[in-house]
Structure formats: structure tokens, C-alpha cells
Amino acid sequence: MKGKLILEDGAIFPGTLLQGSAASVGEVVFTTCMTGYQECLTDPSFCGQILTMTYPLIGNYGVAEKFMQAPQPFVRGFVIGELCDLPNNWQSEGTLVDFLHKYHIPCLYDVDTRAVTRHIRSAGAMKGVLVPSDASDEEVRRLLAIELPHDHVDTVTTREVYVLETDVSNAPHIVAMDFGVKRSILQNINRIGAKVTVVPAHTTAEEVLALDPDGVFLSNGPGDPQDVPEIVAEIQKLVGKKPIFGICLGHQLLALTFGAKTYKMKFGHRGGNQPVKTLTTGQVHISAQNHGYAVAPASLAGTPLEVTHINVNDETIEGLRHTSLPIFSVQYHPEAAPGPDDNMYLFDTFWDLMKGV
């Protein structure tokens, strides 16, 4: 069935709607990842968004449970170039088409995704709809008028506390506040030899401290950090009590905790090829990122935070640390999934902070 992506500025991109795809509305964004489409689809940070893949061929290695980053996808739609329904991969447990049907993800393929990406890059991320090609103007206007939810964190966070145990003796105990954490992040924290207790996003500071952690991890997640001031208030109560490590949304929430500001980027950083410079050494690592907000540099004046990393492409802030407390954060995902693993050392840095090294 013929379909189209219509952006709120009137731009139209035709394609083919996957059979069974319902009309959908969401913020249209793009990722430059060449592989890892299943990890992208199941990354909670994409909650509420219509995801465009810039790589032209998607689905060629199928899907598998091991690549799931959350129990289910939270995307509102999927826009791709060529859809491959004949995967060839020894790890494959099914096709991408079956996966999209299973989770009722609307998909538009045979799309000029390069044109979509160039448009978003120039005009900025914006609301869009996926509809059949014969959808009426009235229906499109109705969909575009829908107000998109703001607090996506409440949608993606765990509902119950759970624990990842370790066989390592005298292992540190980390409490991970789940704002939309990816499984690969928890697995890598656990793999370095830490016991990890994962708690819901709205867990109070008192409840976190009652678990007697050696450190607190603030996870990645979707949306605008300014939409969850109640979480910032709880993080403030943790400051000075335990070492803290934040990534992505957790990084932004830490900045707000100390009085800095965040802003919405034009089209964000989404992909596995973002170069990040460490200011103390000048060393550059390639990072995986998925965010549409960033910390405002000027707002750091008068705060106890200093910049540790910047993006080589646009000089946005990629890392912060407290000048006197064991607190630091990065805007990117250290473990990738998908993407490079150049930045796994950050988990070791957190380990050293907890040990007081």
C-alpha cells in the first residue's frame, strides 16, 4: 500500500506502507547508524519518535532477542529506504518485517531517506505523520494537531525494583535509576564486577540511600530533562552522599541539579559516529549518541561543574564533572549498542570513584 510521511511544515515524502501499519504521529528524527536497527528500535530514548534510518538497506541480518535493549520498542514509526525480508545471519531468529508486525510499529519503506535527513538537518526535528497516500487533508490535520506527550520517562521506566547479581567478591553495589536505561548499559556495569539494583525513575533519594549503594548511576532516557523537575529534586538530595555517574538524560539532569540549563538542539545527535574530545588530553574517541537536548555552556558559570568533553563537530558539551565531589557525567553512551566501544573506560572511572582511588 502506498503511503507517505508528512512533516508539520508541509514537506511530503512518499513510500510504501508496510501491510498492517496504522496511521501514526510523532517527532521525526534520524540516526546515522549503519547497523543496529533492532537496538535503535528498542532504545527507550527513541520513545514517541518516528525514527528514520539513513543507511539505505535495513533488515538484511534479521532480528534476535539478544539485541533487544528493552522489553519492547517505544518508537511511533519507522522510516527506511530498502526493506530486506530475506535476512542472512547465523544469529537471526526472525525477520524485521515479523518484528514490526509483532510490536505494531508503523513502517514506511521505499523512501528517499537521504532527502528526509537533509530536510530535518536544515529545518530541524519536527512533528510528522505516517499515513496512507489517500489520507484526507482533514485526517492529516487532525493527526498533526495531536499534542505529543512530554514525560516519556514515566512510560519507559521499570515498574519494579530488580537486581543484577555478580559472583565477584566484595563487589561494589550500584543503584541505577532507570529513566529508560538500555540493557547493554546495565550488562556492562554488571560485567565489570558490580551488583546492580535497578529502581524506577521516581524512586526517592531516601529509598535509594536505604539500599546502601556504593554509587548511583543516572541512566539514559527520552525527552526533555526539564519535564521531570521532581527527579532533579531527588538527585539534589543524593549530592555529597554517594559517587554519581550520569549518561545522556542522566547527564542533563545532573546539570540541572547544579543550576545549569539545557536547550533543545536543532536535530540532535543520533548515531554511532560522533567524535568526542577529552579536554585534558586532547584525545578523540568516536561515540554512540541518542539525544535531542544539550547543556547550555553559558549556564555553567557560577556552578561547581566543569566541562571535560566536547563534540568535535559542533563543540556542544559532551562531559561534565564536579570540581570537588565524586560526580561526573557524559552525554554519550559508553557501551554503544549499536556503535563503537571506545568509551568503555568510563565504567572503570566510576569504579575508581567508588573505591576512592
GUMARFI-619622 format. One line per field, with one value per residue (C-alpha): residue number from 1; residue in three letters; x, y, z. Coordinates in nm, 4 decimals, m for minus. Each point is the difference from the previous one (the first is absolute). Layout:
N
pos: c(NUM, ...);
code: c(ALA, ...);
u: c(X, ...);
v: c(Y, ...);
w: c(Z, ...);
% end
This chain:
357
pos: c(1, 2, 3, 4, 5, 6, 7, 8, 9, 10, 11, 12, 13, 14, 15, 16, 17, 18, 19, 20, 21, 22, 23, 24, 25, 26, 27, 28, 29, 30, 31, 32, 33, 34, 35, 36, 37, 38, 39, 40, 41, 42, 43, 44, 45, 46, 47, 48, 49, 50, 51, 52, 53, 54, 55, 56, 57, 58, 59, 60, 61, 62, 63, 64, 65, 66, 67, 68, 69, 70, 71, 72, 73, 74, 75, 76, 77, 78, 79, 80, 81, 82, 83, 84, 85, 86, 87, 88, 89, 90, 91, 92, 93, 94, 95, 96, 97, 98, 99, 100, 101, 102, 103, 104, 105, 106, 107, 108, 109, 110, 111, 112, 113, 114, 115, 116, 117, 118, 119, 120, 121, 122, 123, 124, 125, 126, 127, 128, 129, 130, 131, 132, 133, 134, 135, 136, 137, 138, 139, 140, 141, 142, 143, 144, 145, 146, 147, 148, 149, 150, 151, 152, 153, 154, 155, 156, 157, 158, 159, 160, 161, 162, 163, 164, 165, 166, 167, 168, 169, 170, 171, 172, 173, 174, 175, 176, 177, 178, 179, 180, 181, 182, 183, 184, 185, 186, 187, 188, 189, 190, 191, 192, 193, 194, 195, 196, 197, 198, 199, 200, 201, 202, 203, 204, 205, 206, 207, 208, 209, 210, 211, 212, 213, 214, 215, 216, 217, 218, 219, 220, 221, 222, 223, 224, 225, 226, 227, 228, 229, 230, 231, 232, 233, 234, 235, 236, 237, 238, 239, 240, 241, 242, 243, 244, 245, 246, 247, 248, 249, 250, 251, 252, 253, 254, 255, 256, 257, 258, 259, 260, 261, 262, 263, 264, 265, 266, 267, 268, 269, 270, 271, 272, 273, 274, 275, 276, 277, 278, 279, 280, 281, 282, 283, 284, 285, 286, 287, 288, 289, 290, 291, 292, 293, 294, 295, 296, 297, 298, 299, 300, 301, 302, 303, 304, 305, 306, 307, 308, 309, 310, 311, 312, 313, 314, 315, 316, 317, 318, 319, 320, 321, 322, 323, 324, 325, 326, 327, 328, 329, 330, 331, 332, 333, 334, 335, 336, 337, 338, 339, 340, 341, 342, 343, 344, 345, 346, 347, 348, 349, 350, 351, 352, 353, 354, 355, 356, 357);
code: c(MET, LYS, GLY, LYS, LEU, ILE, LEU, GLU, ASP, GLY, ALA, ILE, PHE, PRO, GLY, THR, LEU, LEU, GLN, GLY, SER, ALA, ALA, SER, VAL, GLY, GLU, VAL, VAL, PHE, THR, THR, CYS, MET, THR, GLY, TYR, GLN, GLU, CYS, LEU, THR, ASP, PRO, SER, PHE, CYS, GLY, GLN, ILE, LEU, THR, MET, THR, TYR, PRO, LEU, ILE, GLY, ASN, TYR, GLY, VAL, ALA, GLU, LYS, PHE, MET, GLN, ALA, PRO, GLN, PRO, PHE, VAL, ARG, GLY, PHE, VAL, ILE, GLY, GLU, LEU, CYS, ASP, LEU, PRO, ASN, ASN, TRP, GLN, SER, GLU, GLY, THR, LEU, VAL, ASP, PHE, LEU, HIS, LYS, TYR, HIS, ILE, PRO, CYS, LEU, TYR, ASP, VAL, ASP, THR, ARG, ALA, VAL, THR, ARG, HIS, ILE, ARG, SER, ALA, GLY, ALA, MET, LYS, GLY, VAL, LEU, VAL, PRO, SER, ASP, ALA, SER, ASP, GLU, GLU, VAL, ARG, ARG, LEU, LEU, ALA, ILE, GLU, LEU, PRO, HIS, ASP, HIS, VAL, ASP, THR, VAL, THR, THR, ARG, GLU, VAL, TYR, VAL, LEU, GLU, THR, ASP, VAL, SER, ASN, ALA, PRO, HIS, ILE, VAL, ALA, MET, ASP, PHE, GLY, VAL, LYS, ARG, SER, ILE, LEU, GLN, ASN, ILE, ASN, ARG, ILE, GLY, ALA, LYS, VAL, THR, VAL, VAL, PRO, ALA, HIS, THR, THR, ALA, GLU, GLU, VAL, LEU, ALA, LEU, ASP, PRO, ASP, GLY, VAL, PHE, LEU, SER, ASN, GLY, PRO, GLY, ASP, PRO, GLN, ASP, VAL, PRO, GLU, ILE, VAL, ALA, GLU, ILE, GLN, LYS, LEU, VAL, GLY, LYS, LYS, PRO, ILE, PHE, GLY, ILE, CYS, LEU, GLY, HIS, GLN, LEU, LEU, ALA, LEU, THR, PHE, GLY, ALA, LYS, THR, TYR, LYS, MET, LYS, PHE, GLY, HIS, ARG, GLY, GLY, ASN, GLN, PRO, VAL, LYS, THR, LEU, THR, THR, GLY, GLN, VAL, HIS, ILE, SER, ALA, GLN, ASN, HIS, GLY, TYR, ALA, VAL, ALA, PRO, ALA, SER, LEU, ALA, GLY, THR, PRO, LEU, GLU, VAL, THR, HIS, ILE, ASN, VAL, ASN, ASP, GLU, THR, ILE, GLU, GLY, LEU, ARG, HIS, THR, SER, LEU, PRO, ILE, PHE, SER, VAL, GLN, TYR, HIS, PRO, GLU, ALA, ALA, PRO, GLY, PRO, ASP, ASP, ASN, MET, TYR, LEU, PHE, ASP, THR, PHE, TRP, ASP, LEU, MET, LYS, GLY, VAL);
u: c(0.0000, 0.1319, 0.0588, 0.1775, 0.1793, m0.1367, 0.1898, m0.1708, 0.1701, m0.1787, 0.2863, m0.1185, 0.2070, m0.1726, 0.0653, m0.1639, m0.1823, 0.0666, m0.3185, m0.1900, 0.1643, m0.2351, 0.0167, 0.2440, 0.1293, 0.3280, 0.3152, 0.1958, 0.3721, 0.2832, 0.2899, 0.3207, 0.0598, 0.0857, m0.0950, m0.1802, m0.3528, m0.1480, 0.1975, m0.1225, m0.3618, 0.0156, 0.2033, m0.2447, 0.1625, m0.1939, m0.3331, m0.2708, 0.2080, m0.0230, 0.3464, 0.1678, 0.3024, 0.2495, 0.1601, m0.1832, m0.0436, m0.1711, m0.0956, 0.2736, 0.1195, m0.3381, m0.0760, 0.0887, m0.0962, 0.3609, m0.0107, m0.3072, 0.0791, m0.3375, m0.2887, m0.1781, 0.0488, m0.1401, 0.0406, m0.3056, 0.1145, 0.2872, 0.1116, 0.2544, 0.1307, 0.0049, m0.1657, 0.1672, m0.2254, 0.2538, 0.2601, 0.3247, 0.1642, 0.0809, m0.1373, m0.3321, m0.3153, m0.2472, m0.0549, m0.0277, m0.3434, m0.1242, 0.1509, m0.1793, m0.3275, 0.0457, 0.0400, m0.2429, 0.2630, m0.1165, 0.2661, 0.0424, 0.2617, 0.1165, 0.0584, 0.2721, 0.1423, 0.2855, m0.2541, m0.1783, 0.3297, 0.1126, m0.3357, 0.0109, 0.3630, m0.0948, m0.3423, 0.0451, m0.1737, m0.3756, m0.3322, m0.1036, m0.2598, 0.0070, m0.3191, m0.1306, 0.0470, m0.3767, m0.0359, m0.2150, 0.1356, m0.2415, 0.1433, 0.3560, m0.0909, m0.1686, 0.3096, 0.2381, m0.2168, 0.0505, 0.2095, 0.2933, 0.0645, 0.2838, 0.0961, 0.1190, 0.2102, m0.3105, m0.0888, 0.3319, 0.1254, m0.0160, m0.3017, 0.1815, 0.3421, 0.2220, 0.3576, 0.2893, 0.2205, 0.3728, 0.2357, 0.2790, 0.0910, m0.0187, m0.1707, m0.1223, m0.3755, m0.1401, m0.3552, m0.1056, m0.2857, m0.1856, m0.1116, m0.0095, 0.3200, 0.1252, 0.0679, 0.3519, 0.0899, m0.1141, 0.1770, 0.3277, m0.0217, m0.0709, 0.2803, 0.2672, m0.0869, m0.2725, m0.3289, m0.2649, m0.3361, m0.2288, m0.2699, m0.2883, 0.0639, m0.2107, 0.1721, 0.0752, 0.3499, m0.0876, m0.0990, 0.3214, 0.2186, m0.1888, 0.1408, 0.3498, 0.1657, 0.3660, m0.1010, m0.3042, m0.0390, m0.2337, m0.1018, m0.0809, m0.3605, m0.2378, m0.1329, 0.0676, 0.1835, m0.1986, m0.3185, 0.1029, 0.0859, m0.1078, 0.2843, 0.2486, m0.1184, 0.0789, 0.3433, 0.0786, m0.0530, 0.2555, 0.2764, 0.2849, m0.1391, 0.1303, 0.2117, m0.2242, 0.0434, m0.2516, m0.0331, m0.2177, m0.3212, 0.1741, 0.2752, m0.2545, m0.1829, 0.3283, 0.0596, m0.3451, 0.0689, 0.2859, m0.1825, 0.1057, m0.2481, m0.0789, m0.1335, m0.1584, 0.2417, m0.0978, 0.0152, 0.1954, 0.2767, m0.1195, 0.2416, 0.3203, 0.2530, 0.0160, 0.3605, 0.0571, 0.3153, 0.1312, 0.1150, 0.2730, 0.1827, m0.1230, m0.0830, m0.2998, m0.2326, m0.2852, m0.3238, m0.3567, m0.2639, m0.3757, m0.1233, m0.1833, 0.0940, 0.3333, 0.1473, 0.0306, 0.3687, m0.0675, m0.2254, 0.2938, 0.1363, m0.0289, m0.0611, 0.2450, 0.0123, 0.2761, m0.0001, 0.2083, m0.1041, m0.1286, m0.1379, 0.2569, m0.2673, m0.1982, 0.1803, m0.3068, 0.0672, 0.0600, 0.1289, m0.0054, 0.1510, m0.0402, 0.3028, 0.0119, m0.2452, 0.0178, m0.2595, 0.0383, m0.2092, 0.0144, m0.2532, 0.0745, m0.0454, 0.3292, m0.1028, m0.1454, m0.2515, 0.0076, 0.3291, 0.3655, 0.1239, 0.2766, m0.1440, m0.0390, 0.2733, m0.2607, m0.1453, 0.3475, 0.0190, m0.3243, 0.1420, 0.3078, m0.2173, m0.1941, 0.3245, 0.1306, 0.2978);
v: c(0.0000, 0.3412, 0.2391, 0.3195, 0.1841, 0.3510, 0.2473, 0.2859, 0.2524, m0.1592, m0.2088, m0.3326, m0.3146, m0.2878, m0.3684, m0.3354, m0.0735, m0.3395, m0.2053, 0.0526, 0.3333, 0.2403, 0.3759, 0.1447, 0.3334, 0.0813, 0.2107, m0.0927, m0.0560, m0.1817, m0.2202, m0.0490, m0.3540, m0.2347, m0.3089, m0.0608, 0.0721, m0.2337, 0.1696, 0.3364, m0.1130, m0.1273, 0.2869, 0.1725, 0.3344, m0.0108, m0.0124, 0.1941, 0.0612, m0.1030, m0.1340, 0.0420, m0.2166, 0.1717, m0.3283, m0.1149, m0.3762, m0.1081, m0.3495, m0.1996, m0.1845, m0.0555, 0.0392, m0.1903, 0.0190, 0.0701, 0.3382, 0.1281, 0.3072, 0.0046, m0.2448, 0.1745, 0.2847, 0.3442, 0.1643, 0.1439, m0.0915, m0.1178, 0.1623, m0.1807, m0.0322, m0.3628, m0.2616, m0.3421, m0.2922, m0.2755, 0.0320, m0.1951, m0.0237, m0.2971, 0.1862, 0.0923, m0.1217, 0.1693, 0.2737, 0.3709, m0.0081, m0.2539, 0.2120, 0.3130, m0.1909, m0.1542, 0.3386, 0.1874, 0.2480, 0.1997, m0.0154, 0.2011, m0.1361, 0.0757, 0.3526, 0.2412, 0.0096, 0.2208, 0.2669, m0.0438, 0.0317, 0.3078, 0.1657, m0.0685, 0.1096, 0.3329, 0.0612, m0.1849, m0.2974, 0.0468, m0.1738, m0.2267, m0.2593, m0.3327, m0.0460, m0.1825, 0.1966, 0.0537, 0.1460, 0.3121, 0.3435, 0.0090, m0.3227, 0.1283, 0.3262, m0.1939, m0.2132, 0.2956, 0.1813, m0.2772, 0.1257, m0.2331, m0.1286, 0.1596, m0.2251, m0.3032, m0.1116, m0.1219, m0.2089, m0.1828, m0.0410, m0.3319, m0.0468, m0.2194, m0.0172, m0.2801, m0.1099, m0.1154, m0.2089, m0.0667, m0.2766, 0.2483, 0.0106, 0.3397, 0.1358, 0.3601, 0.0493, 0.2460, 0.1307, 0.0821, 0.2463, m0.1146, 0.2928, m0.2282, m0.1972, m0.2332, m0.3615, 0.0191, 0.2782, m0.2017, m0.3086, 0.1885, 0.1473, m0.3482, m0.1470, 0.2137, m0.1786, 0.2102, m0.0999, 0.2191, 0.0844, 0.1623, 0.2281, 0.1936, 0.3562, 0.1587, m0.1812, 0.2467, 0.0803, m0.1501, m0.3273, m0.0027, 0.0602, m0.2662, m0.2544, 0.0950, 0.0384, 0.0738, 0.2158, 0.1315, m0.0259, 0.2377, m0.1640, 0.1092, 0.0653, 0.1888, 0.3520, 0.3423, m0.0048, 0.3061, m0.2091, m0.1925, 0.2586, m0.2426, m0.2329, 0.2875, 0.0755, m0.3575, 0.0062, 0.3171, m0.1973, m0.2605, 0.2528, m0.0440, m0.3296, m0.2395, 0.0068, 0.0710, m0.0821, 0.1243, m0.0651, 0.1615, 0.1107, m0.0695, 0.2408, 0.2721, m0.0584, 0.0367, 0.3327, 0.1206, m0.1219, 0.2479, 0.2938, m0.0283, 0.0124, m0.2250, 0.0816, m0.1834, m0.0634, 0.0581, m0.3668, m0.1643, m0.2579, m0.3468, m0.2573, m0.1898, 0.2388, 0.3093, 0.1113, 0.1094, 0.1736, m0.0419, 0.3492, m0.1056, m0.2172, 0.1132, m0.3623, m0.0606, m0.2985, m0.0966, m0.0282, m0.1256, 0.2607, 0.0405, 0.3336, 0.3121, 0.2234, 0.1315, 0.2004, 0.3744, 0.0998, 0.3524, m0.1369, m0.1771, 0.3320, 0.0074, m0.3749, m0.2537, m0.1831, 0.0072, m0.1254, m0.3131, m0.0962, 0.1813, m0.1096, 0.0536, 0.0750, 0.2730, 0.0549, m0.0901, m0.1208, m0.3750, m0.0407, 0.1674, m0.0568, 0.1549, 0.1977, m0.1539, m0.2917, m0.3477, 0.0877, m0.0106, m0.0506, m0.0416, 0.0760, m0.3138, m0.3750, m0.1620, m0.3522, 0.0949, m0.2727, 0.0843, 0.1771, 0.0048, m0.1068, 0.2625, 0.1355, m0.3091, 0.1413, 0.2303, m0.2923, m0.0585, 0.3687, m0.0386, m0.3113, 0.1972, 0.2803, m0.2485, m0.1461, 0.3477, m0.0352);
w: c(0.0000, m0.0929, 0.2861, 0.0909, 0.2755, 0.0449, 0.2169, 0.1807, m0.2295, m0.2965, m0.1414, m0.1446, m0.0564, m0.1823, 0.0568, 0.0641, 0.3250, 0.1503, m0.0013, 0.3233, 0.0815, 0.1760, m0.0368, 0.2521, 0.1279, 0.1742, m0.0095, m0.3140, 0.0629, m0.1758, 0.1054, m0.1973, 0.1305, m0.2873, 0.2017, 0.3278, m0.1216, 0.2631, 0.2772, m0.1289, m0.0160, 0.3583, 0.1491, 0.2401, m0.0845, m0.3308, 0.1852, m0.1815, m0.3114, m0.3647, m0.0722, m0.3390, m0.0842, m0.2298, m0.1101, m0.3159, 0.0631, 0.3215, 0.1175, m0.1738, 0.3123, 0.1642, 0.3698, 0.3172, 0.3665, 0.1039, m0.1763, 0.1877, 0.2098, 0.1769, 0.0408, m0.2878, m0.2488, 0.0778, m0.3428, m0.1739, m0.3501, m0.2191, m0.3276, m0.2180, m0.3537, m0.1131, 0.2233, m0.0105, 0.0915, m0.0772, 0.2787, m0.0124, 0.3422, 0.2222, 0.3039, m0.1609, 0.1737, m0.2321, m0.2549, 0.0613, m0.1643, 0.2548, 0.2791, m0.1217, m0.0220, 0.3457, 0.1666, m0.2280, m0.1184, m0.3041, m0.2708, m0.3185, m0.2416, m0.3548, 0.1310, m0.1091, 0.3529, m0.1143, m0.0908, 0.3347, 0.1868, m0.1927, 0.0660, 0.3747, 0.0135, m0.1575, 0.1543, 0.3292, 0.1586, m0.0098, 0.0316, m0.2854, m0.0947, m0.1814, m0.2010, m0.3088, m0.3199, m0.0288, 0.3507, m0.0038, 0.0824, 0.2925, 0.1427, m0.0359, 0.1738, 0.2801, 0.0563, m0.0115, 0.2553, 0.2564, 0.2896, 0.0530, 0.3545, 0.1944, 0.2914, m0.1952, 0.2971, 0.1806, m0.3068, m0.0295, 0.3577, 0.1831, 0.2267, 0.2500, 0.1613, m0.1322, 0.0626, m0.2200, 0.2267, m0.0410, 0.1082, 0.0726, 0.3689, 0.1721, m0.3101, 0.0082, 0.0141, m0.2533, 0.0001, m0.3559, m0.0343, m0.3095, m0.2159, m0.3061, 0.0439, m0.2728, 0.0936, m0.1417, 0.2436, 0.3004, m0.1334, m0.0343, 0.3498, 0.1298, m0.2123, 0.1675, 0.3217, 0.1607, 0.1553, m0.1627, 0.1549, m0.2571, 0.1392, m0.1593, m0.1123, 0.2728, 0.2868, 0.2803, 0.1215, 0.3359, m0.1655, m0.2044, 0.3051, 0.1953, m0.2483, 0.1239, m0.3426, m0.0623, m0.2939, m0.1869, m0.3768, m0.1862, m0.3257, m0.3509, m0.0935, m0.2290, m0.0100, 0.1438, 0.3363, 0.1081, m0.0083, 0.3133, 0.2705, 0.2706, m0.0996, 0.0104, 0.3542, 0.1080, m0.1656, 0.1954, 0.3218, m0.1148, m0.0638, 0.2460, 0.1269, m0.2669, m0.3189, m0.2996, m0.3693, m0.2566, m0.3723, m0.2652, 0.1775, 0.3315, m0.1076, m0.0743, 0.3293, 0.1889, m0.1733, 0.1049, 0.3532, 0.0338, m0.1565, m0.3637, m0.2886, m0.2953, m0.3454, m0.2922, m0.2858, m0.3619, m0.0990, 0.2805, m0.0024, m0.0935, m0.1351, 0.0603, m0.1504, 0.2210, 0.0762, 0.3601, 0.1290, 0.3543, 0.0941, 0.2433, m0.2548, m0.3399, m0.0791, m0.2257, 0.0289, m0.2290, 0.1956, m0.0314, 0.0807, 0.0105, 0.1317, m0.1092, 0.2943, 0.1273, 0.2872, m0.0659, 0.0424, 0.1288, 0.2734, 0.1677, 0.1295, 0.3766, 0.0294, 0.1457, m0.3336, m0.2605, m0.3575, m0.0646, m0.3537, m0.3080, m0.3349, m0.2751, m0.2605, 0.1750, 0.3337, 0.2058, 0.3532, 0.0195, 0.3551, 0.3414, 0.3412, 0.3409, 0.1128, 0.3485, 0.0260, m0.1639, m0.2617, m0.3781, m0.3100, m0.3763, m0.2703, m0.2010, 0.0527, 0.1121, m0.0988, m0.3413, m0.1106, m0.2772, m0.0621, 0.1078, 0.3430, 0.0271, 0.3235, 0.2166, 0.2238, 0.1556, 0.1938, 0.1458, 0.0909, 0.1948, 0.1688, 0.1097, 0.1389, 0.2101, 0.1329, 0.0767, m0.2346);
% end
